[in-house]
């Protein structure tokens, strides 16, 4: 189900989003939805990384290469 959400945006942010919407030929609301999805995904990833980082460091897994070597 889709729900309506009213938010206040600073003028400069709204203008930036409107410009991107025009440049990429994406409806404004779709651009905002996708931006929020990406933001949530990044926040979840950072939270998860923060939880596993101490374990990874204790196993000397500091880079992608370190992980692939262990596999």
Secondary structure, DSSP 8 states (H G I E B T S, - for coil): ----------HHHHHHHHHHHHHTT--HHHHHHHHHHHHHHHHHHHHHHHHHHHHHHHTT--SHHHHHHH-
